[in-house]
């Protein structure tokens, strides 16, 4: 695996959003599972696992869909009015989607 600027950004953004979800309303199971989902997609996206490498396009699509579903779920059931941390997290997630889409390797 070659560490490109996009992949470094993907690592940082994924770890940030996972950490935020782990820390929200701890020990809320939904937030913990969401954070674990981000970490699982990060491993599948970057680790030299044969099955993930053979299906890299599917992993990439799944990572994007997972992130977009998280954003849409926040819009549907999030705090009204939105919290600052919620907005920051969504900005991180949008940047994550942009970086995944921009990663050409």
N, C-alpha and C positions, 0 to 999 in steps of 0.2 A: 504494500500500500504506500503510495506516494502522498506525502503531506503537502497539499497545495494550500494557498490562502483560503480558498473556499472550504476545504476540509477542516482547516484549523478553526474557521468561523463556525462550521457545523458542530464541531466538538464543543466549543465554548458556549454557543447558544443552546445546544441540547442540555449540557450540564447545568446551565443557568435555569432553564425552565424546569428541569427535573428537580433541582434543589428547591425552587420556589414551590412546586407542587408538594414536595415532601414536607415542607415547613408549614403549609397552609392547614389550619385546623387540625394539626397533628393530634391524635392518630386517626384521622378520617380515612377510611379504607379507600374511598373513591380517589382522593388526591394521591395517596400512596401508590395505588395501581396505575394512575396516570403517569406519575413520575417513573415508575418501573417500566412502563410501556415505552417512554422516551429512551430510557437507557437500553432497552432491548433492541429498539430500532437502530440506535447508534452503533451497537455492537454488530448487528447484522449488516449495517451499511459499510462499516470500516474494517472489521476483523477479517482475517484471511480464512474464513470458513468456506469450504468447498461448495456447500449447498447455497450459501448466500452469494458467493461469487458467480455461480452458474445462473442464478436468478436475480442478478443485481438490479435489473430494470424493475422487476416486481417489488423488490425491497425498497427501491427509490420511490416508486408509486405509493406503496403502502405507508412509507414514512410521511410523504406529503399528505395523503388522505387522513392519516391519524392526526396530524397537526391541524389540518383544516377542520376536522370533526371536533377537536378540542376547542378551537376558536368558536365554531358555531354553537357548541354546547354552552360556552360561556355567554355568548350573546343571548341564547334562549333562557338560561337559568341563572345568569350572573347577577351580581348586586345591582340594584337600581337606586340611586345613581352609581355608576361604576366607580370602583376604588382605584386609587393611583397605582397600587401594586397590580391590580387586574389589568389596567391599561398597559403598564410596562411589560407585563408577561405577554400580552397579545402582540405588542410591537416586537418582542423577542421572537415569538412564534412566526410572525409574518416574515421577519428577516431570515429565519430558519428555512422557511419554504423557498424564499428567493435564492438563498445559497444552495439548497439542494437542487433546485431547477437549473442553477448556473453551473453546477459541478459537472463537467463534461467527461471526466475520466471514469 
